[in-house]
Amino acid sequence: MITLLAIVAVVVVAAGFSGNRLLKREPPQSMPLEDDRLKRLEQAVDAIALEVERISEAQRFTTKLLSERHAQEFQAPGAAKQPARNVSPPERPGD
């Protein structure tokens, strides 16, 4: 009985010491990104942002053209459309 009590005491003391060490340990720090990798990542994000801006400008331009075309087609719904005339450039003297 005494040996069992001694073993339990030793285990409790050992657990106390290891628990105390675990509580005092600092949390693991994340590895900082390398400067080169971080710069490449920033450049990639900037390039993507530029391309998205170009796409949105193209979308706005296309929408504007389509809305203008739509407005021209339906400007006078009752009026008959006149066929387009083929006009050739005037001839130059000496041709």
ABEGO torsion letter per residue (X at the ends): XAAAAAAAAAAAAAAAAAAAAAAABBBBBBBBBBAAAAAAAAAAAAAAAAAAAAAAAAAAAAAAAAAAAAAAAAABAABBBBBBBBBBBBBBBGX
